[in-house]
Amino acid sequence: MKALIQAALAILVACGLLLYGAHTLESAGSAGGTGVLTVYNWGEYIDPELLERFEEETGMKVVYETFDSNEAMMTKVKQGGSAYDVAVPSEYAVEVMKEDDLLLPLDHAKLPNLTNIDPYFLDLPFDPGNRYSVPYFWGTVGIVYNPNLVDDGLTFETWQDLWDPSLRQQVFLFDGAREVIGMGLNSLGESLNAKDDALLRRATERLHELAPNVKAVIGDEITPLMVNDEAAVALTFSGQAADMMAENEELEFSVPKEGSNLWFDNFVIPKTSRDVDGAHAFINFMLDAEVGAQNTDYVGYSTPNAAAMELLDEEVTSDERFYPPEEQRENLEVYENLGLEWLGEYSERFLEFKMGL
């Protein structure tokens, strides 16, 4: 009998320890004690040395995963299979994630380095008050080209230059519906956020006229291919163009006068986060002036961090191709959240264009 009682007590103690352990793990997850932080970001979009430094300074381990489109990122976060603590969506994706209740509000008291951000990049329409997001990088969509490989007179100050017959099989396009359809709309003098069937049809027809000049529709591969002069021209992002130009000094970059995209990528904390305190600590670390400057040197995109700007080479920060002054930005548009129906229309038009190449 005594043995049975002892066995029962042992079982009760074991169950109690298991329940306590489960409660402790659950509390750690909500309070930030997991010791592991999962960051979900675009490829080639952070200095790996900074991840190591954050780990050394905090004792946390960073699991770093990448995505190649906002849509892919949002789908994975929405499915909830992975517990991402920090993600980096673009401006319109922040809106979508807010609407879909996928984000946690930020505690600005845990982000003292937020004061380093230029006020121009705060309180923007896609996230008033920066309740859910803080700026990471910004830039434009434009044209990178090698003047030695194109006819004289082609400066790509206008989108129309892409249609020049001399560029047959000499143009790479970035593999993105918003970028390519938006470029088609801009080439017609229209908004890249147009919600009009007739305008989308005209833009698609215009792109079909461009098809003979298109060598390929690709993603990150654009960088090494343009560096190696595999084509003369590419539609790409300003930071990607900066990377190319650092490796091939012959390349130039232009944002056409008809208008283009002004984009913002941002840190957010998805609701999947198991370490909210750790997520805040990581974001605040990345907003540090010295860290921001080092990361900007590595990534090549334009930083919204005013304190970091003071530590960067003036030759970089004064280059208006990558840091256009406010008056030049007035002709640029931020991608709006088009809604599922219109986003589907853009994607369908883009697929139609690609299938016709």
C-alpha positions as CSV (number, residue, x, y, z in Angstrom):
1,M,0.0,0.0,0.0
2,K,2.8,2.4,1.0
3,A,4.5,1.7,-2.4
4,L,1.3,2.6,-4.2
5,I,1.0,5.9,-2.4
6,Q,4.6,6.7,-3.1
7,A,4.1,5.9,-6.8
8,A,1.0,8.1,-6.9
9,L,2.8,11.0,-5.3
10,A,5.7,10.6,-7.7
11,I,3.2,10.8,-10.6
12,L,1.6,13.9,-9.2
13,V,5.0,15.6,-8.7
14,A,6.0,14.7,-12.3
15,C,2.7,16.1,-13.7
16,G,3.2,19.3,-11.6
17,L,6.7,19.7,-13.0
18,L,5.5,19.2,-16.6
19,L,2.7,21.8,-16.1
20,Y,5.1,24.3,-14.6
21,G,7.5,23.7,-17.4
22,A,4.8,24.3,-20.0
23,H,3.7,27.4,-18.3
24,T,7.3,28.7,-18.1
25,L,7.8,28.1,-21.8
26,E,4.5,29.8,-22.7
27,S,5.5,32.8,-20.5
28,A,8.9,32.9,-22.1
29,G,7.4,33.0,-25.5
30,S,5.2,36.0,-24.8
31,A,7.7,37.9,-22.6
32,G,10.7,37.4,-24.9
33,G,12.6,34.6,-23.1
34,T,12.8,32.0,-25.9
35,G,16.4,32.8,-26.7
36,V,15.8,32.3,-30.4
37,L,14.7,35.1,-32.8
38,T,13.4,34.3,-36.3
39,V,13.8,37.1,-38.8
40,Y,12.1,36.9,-42.2
41,N,13.6,39.3,-44.7
42,W,14.4,39.8,-48.4
43,G,17.5,38.1,-49.8
44,E,20.8,39.9,-49.6
45,Y,19.2,42.5,-47.4
46,I,21.3,42.7,-44.2
47,D,24.9,42.6,-43.2
48,P,25.5,39.1,-41.8
49,E,28.1,40.5,-39.4
50,L,25.4,42.5,-37.7
51,L,23.4,39.4,-37.0
52,E,26.5,37.9,-35.3
53,R,27.0,41.1,-33.4
54,F,23.4,41.1,-32.2
55,E,23.8,37.5,-31.0
56,E,27.0,38.4,-29.1
57,E,25.5,41.4,-27.5
58,T,22.2,39.8,-26.5
59,G,23.0,36.1,-26.1
60,M,20.1,35.3,-28.4
61,K,20.3,33.1,-31.5
62,V,19.0,34.6,-34.8
63,V,17.4,32.3,-37.3
64,Y,17.4,34.2,-40.6
65,E,15.0,33.2,-43.4
66,T,14.4,35.0,-46.8
67,F,11.6,35.5,-49.2
68,D,11.4,36.9,-52.8
69,S,8.1,38.7,-52.8
70,N,5.7,40.4,-50.5
71,E,3.0,38.0,-51.5
72,A,5.0,34.9,-50.7
73,M,5.9,36.4,-47.3
74,M,2.3,37.4,-46.4
75,T,1.0,33.9,-47.4
76,K,3.5,32.2,-45.2
77,V,2.9,34.5,-42.2
78,K,-0.9,34.0,-42.7
79,Q,-0.6,30.3,-42.7
80,G,1.1,30.5,-39.3
81,G,3.3,27.4,-39.8
82,S,6.4,29.4,-38.8
83,A,6.8,31.6,-35.8
84,Y,8.4,34.7,-37.3
85,D,9.4,37.4,-34.8
86,V,10.4,40.1,-37.3
87,A,9.4,40.5,-40.9
88,V,10.2,43.2,-43.5
89,P,7.2,44.0,-45.8
90,S,6.9,46.9,-48.2
91,E,4.5,49.7,-47.6
92,Y,1.4,48.3,-49.3
93,A,2.0,44.9,-47.7
94,V,2.0,46.6,-44.3
95,E,-1.5,47.8,-45.1
96,V,-2.6,44.3,-46.1
97,M,-1.2,42.7,-43.0
98,K,-2.9,45.3,-40.8
99,E,-6.2,44.6,-42.5
100,D,-5.7,40.8,-42.1
101,D,-4.8,41.2,-38.4
102,L,-1.4,39.7,-38.9
103,L,0.6,42.3,-37.0
104,L,1.3,43.2,-33.4
105,P,1.3,46.9,-32.4
106,L,4.8,48.3,-31.6
107,D,5.8,49.5,-28.2
108,H,7.7,52.7,-29.0
109,A,9.0,52.9,-25.5
110,K,11.1,49.8,-26.4
111,L,12.4,51.5,-29.5
112,P,14.4,54.6,-28.3
113,N,16.5,54.6,-31.5
114,L,13.3,55.4,-33.5
115,T,14.4,59.1,-32.9
116,N,17.2,58.4,-35.4
117,I,14.7,58.2,-38.3
118,D,14.2,61.2,-40.5
119,P,10.7,62.5,-39.8
120,Y,10.0,62.6,-43.6
121,F,9.8,58.8,-43.4
122,L,7.5,58.6,-40.4
123,D,3.8,58.8,-40.1
124,L,3.1,57.9,-43.7
125,P,-0.4,57.0,-45.0
126,F,0.2,53.3,-45.0
127,D,0.8,53.3,-41.2
128,P,-0.2,56.5,-39.5
129,G,1.8,57.0,-36.3
130,N,4.0,54.0,-37.2
131,R,1.8,51.9,-34.9
132,Y,2.8,48.7,-36.7
133,S,6.0,49.5,-38.6
134,V,9.3,51.4,-38.6
135,P,11.3,52.2,-41.8
136,Y,14.2,50.0,-42.8
137,F,15.2,51.1,-46.3
138,W,13.7,53.1,-49.2
139,G,14.4,53.6,-52.8
140,T,13.0,53.9,-56.3
141,V,12.4,51.7,-59.4
142,G,14.3,52.8,-62.5
143,I,16.6,51.8,-65.3
144,V,20.2,50.7,-65.0
145,Y,22.2,50.7,-68.3
146,N,25.6,50.6,-69.9
147,P,26.1,53.7,-72.1
148,N,28.7,51.8,-74.1
149,L,26.2,49.2,-75.2
150,V,23.3,51.5,-76.2
151,D,23.0,54.0,-79.1
152,D,24.0,57.6,-78.5
153,G,21.0,59.6,-77.3
154,L,19.5,56.9,-75.1
155,T,19.7,58.3,-71.6
156,F,16.6,56.6,-70.2
157,E,15.3,59.9,-68.7
158,T,12.1,58.7,-70.3
159,W,10.5,55.3,-70.2
160,Q,10.1,55.5,-74.0
161,D,13.8,54.8,-74.5
162,L,13.1,51.2,-73.5
163,W,11.1,50.7,-76.7
164,D,13.9,51.8,-79.0
165,P,14.4,49.2,-81.8
166,S,18.1,49.2,-81.3
167,L,17.6,47.4,-77.9
168,R,16.3,44.2,-79.4
169,Q,17.0,41.3,-76.9
170,Q,18.9,43.8,-74.7
171,V,16.5,44.5,-71.8
172,F,16.1,42.6,-68.5
173,L,12.9,43.2,-66.6
174,F,12.5,42.5,-62.8
175,D,10.0,39.7,-62.2
176,G,7.3,41.6,-60.4
177,A,3.8,42.4,-61.5
178,R,3.6,45.8,-59.7
179,E,6.9,46.9,-61.1
180,V,6.4,45.9,-64.7
181,I,2.7,46.8,-65.0
182,G,3.4,50.0,-63.1
183,M,6.2,50.8,-65.6
184,G,3.8,50.2,-68.5
185,L,1.3,52.6,-66.9
186,N,3.9,55.2,-66.2
187,S,5.1,55.0,-69.8
188,L,1.6,56.1,-70.8
189,G,1.7,59.0,-68.3
190,E,-0.7,57.1,-66.0
191,S,-0.6,56.2,-62.3
192,L,1.0,53.0,-61.3
193,N,-1.9,52.4,-58.9
194,A,-4.6,52.7,-61.6
195,K,-7.8,50.8,-61.0
196,D,-9.2,50.9,-64.6
197,D,-9.6,48.0,-66.9
198,A,-9.1,50.1,-70.0
199,L,-5.8,51.6,-68.7
200,L,-4.5,48.1,-67.7
201,R,-5.4,46.8,-71.1
202,R,-3.5,49.7,-72.8
203,A,-0.5,49.2,-70.5
204,T,-0.4,45.5,-71.3
205,E,-0.6,46.2,-75.0
206,R,2.3,48.6,-74.6
207,L,4.3,45.9,-72.9
208,H,3.6,43.5,-75.7
209,E,5.1,46.1,-78.0
210,L,8.2,46.0,-75.8
211,A,8.5,42.2,-76.0
212,P,11.1,42.1,-78.9
213,N,13.5,44.0,-76.7
214,V,13.1,41.8,-73.6
215,K,15.8,39.3,-73.1
216,A,14.4,37.8,-69.8
217,V,12.1,38.5,-66.9
218,I,14.2,37.6,-63.8
219,G,14.8,38.4,-60.1
220,D,18.1,38.8,-58.2
221,E,20.0,37.2,-61.1
222,I,19.8,40.6,-62.8
223,T,22.8,41.8,-60.7
224,P,25.5,39.4,-61.9
225,L,24.2,39.4,-65.5
226,M,24.3,43.2,-65.8
227,V,27.7,43.3,-64.1
228,N,28.9,40.9,-66.8
229,D,27.3,42.9,-69.6
230,E,24.9,40.1,-70.5
231,A,22.4,42.8,-71.5
232,A,22.5,46.6,-72.0
233,V,19.5,47.6,-69.9
234,A,17.5,46.5,-66.9
235,L,14.4,47.5,-65.0
236,T,15.4,47.3,-61.3
237,F,15.5,48.8,-57.9
238,S,17.8,51.7,-57.0
239,G,19.7,49.7,-54.4
240,Q,20.2,46.7,-56.7
241,A,21.5,49.2,-59.3
242,A,24.0,50.6,-56.8
243,D,25.3,47.0,-56.2
244,M,25.8,46.6,-60.0
245,M,27.5,49.9,-60.3
246,A,29.9,49.1,-57.5
247,E,31.1,46.1,-59.5
248,N,30.8,47.6,-63.0
249,E,31.8,51.3,-63.1
250,E,30.4,51.6,-66.7
251,L,26.8,51.3,-65.5
252,E,24.5,54.3,-65.0
253,F,21.1,54.6,-63.3
254,S,18.1,56.8,-64.2
255,V,14.6,57.3,-62.9
256,P,12.4,58.4,-65.8
257,K,10.8,61.8,-65.7
258,E,7.2,60.4,-66.3
259,G,7.3,59.0,-62.8
260,S,8.0,55.8,-61.0
261,N,7.7,54.0,-57.7
262,L,9.0,55.3,-54.4
263,W,9.0,52.3,-52.0
264,F,9.6,51.7,-48.4
265,D,10.5,48.5,-46.6
266,N,9.7,48.3,-43.0
267,F,10.2,46.2,-39.8
268,V,7.1,44.7,-38.3
269,I,6.3,42.1,-35.6
270,P,4.0,39.4,-36.9
271,K,1.4,37.9,-34.5
272,T,3.3,34.7,-34.9
273,S,6.1,36.1,-32.7
274,R,7.0,34.0,-29.7
275,D,9.5,36.6,-28.5
276,V,8.0,40.1,-28.7
277,D,10.6,41.6,-26.4
278,G,13.4,40.1,-28.5
279,A,11.8,41.4,-31.6
280,H,11.7,44.9,-30.2
281,A,15.4,44.6,-29.2
282,F,16.4,43.5,-32.7
283,I,14.5,46.3,-34.4
284,N,16.0,48.9,-31.9
285,F,19.5,47.4,-32.6
286,M,19.0,47.9,-36.3
287,L,17.9,51.5,-35.8
288,D,21.2,52.4,-34.1
289,A,23.2,55.0,-36.0
290,E,26.4,53.0,-36.3
291,V,24.6,49.8,-37.1
292,G,22.4,51.6,-39.6
293,A,25.5,53.0,-41.3
294,Q,27.3,49.7,-41.5
295,N,24.2,48.0,-42.9
296,T,23.6,50.7,-45.5
297,D,27.2,50.3,-46.7
298,Y,26.6,46.6,-47.1
299,V,23.1,46.6,-48.6
300,G,23.5,49.6,-50.9
301,Y,19.9,50.9,-50.6
302,S,18.9,54.3,-49.2
303,T,18.6,54.6,-45.5
304,P,15.9,56.6,-43.7
305,N,18.2,56.8,-40.6
306,A,19.3,60.4,-40.3
307,A,21.8,59.6,-37.6
308,A,23.3,56.9,-39.8
309,M,23.5,59.3,-42.8
310,E,25.9,61.5,-40.8
311,L,28.3,58.5,-40.7
312,L,28.1,57.7,-44.3
313,D,30.4,58.9,-47.1
314,E,29.1,62.2,-48.4
315,E,29.8,61.0,-52.0
316,V,27.1,58.4,-51.4
317,T,24.5,60.5,-49.6
318,S,24.8,63.4,-52.1
319,D,24.2,61.1,-55.1
320,E,20.7,62.3,-56.2
321,R,20.2,59.1,-58.2
322,F,19.8,57.2,-55.0
323,Y,18.9,60.0,-52.6
324,P,16.6,62.2,-54.7
325,P,15.7,65.5,-53.0
326,E,12.1,66.0,-51.9
327,E,11.1,68.0,-55.0
328,Q,12.1,65.1,-57.2
329,R,10.2,62.7,-55.1
330,E,7.0,64.6,-55.8
331,N,6.8,62.8,-59.2
332,L,7.1,59.4,-57.6
333,E,4.3,57.2,-56.2
334,V,4.1,54.8,-53.4
335,Y,2.4,51.5,-54.2
336,E,-1.1,51.5,-52.7
337,N,-2.9,48.5,-51.4
338,L,-5.0,47.7,-54.5
339,G,-7.1,45.0,-52.8
340,L,-7.3,41.4,-53.8
341,E,-9.4,41.9,-56.9
342,W,-7.2,44.5,-58.5
343,L,-4.0,42.9,-57.4
344,G,-5.3,39.8,-59.2
345,E,-5.9,41.9,-62.3
346,Y,-2.3,43.2,-62.2
347,S,-0.9,39.7,-61.7
348,E,-3.1,38.3,-64.5
349,R,-2.0,41.0,-67.0
350,F,1.7,40.4,-66.0
351,L,1.3,36.6,-66.6
352,E,-0.3,37.3,-69.9
353,F,2.7,39.5,-70.9
354,K,5.3,36.9,-69.8
355,M,3.5,34.1,-71.6
356,G,3.6,36.1,-74.8
357,L,7.4,36.5,-74.7
